[in-house]
């Protein structure tokens, strides 16, 4: 099993964060599309865990401070919102 070096991971994720598509990232880096996709999924999972950990320690979220919502949202709240949006 080949493992992407940290420098290559940084290049790929930086490219995606800058707004490049997966396909253009593949062309620019020469890394396979499946590898880029798997790296993106793993990075998303890590970001989700980090966000959840940060939000659990907050007493007031930025959205609550701006009077956008009255409670801390959980991922289940967001999923319900997306499902309701799809059905409408």
Secondary structure as UniProt FT lines:
FT   HELIX           6..17
FT   TURN            18..19
FT   HELIX           22..29
FT   HELIX           33..57
FT   HELIX           62..65
FT   TURN            66..67
FT   HELIX           75..87
//
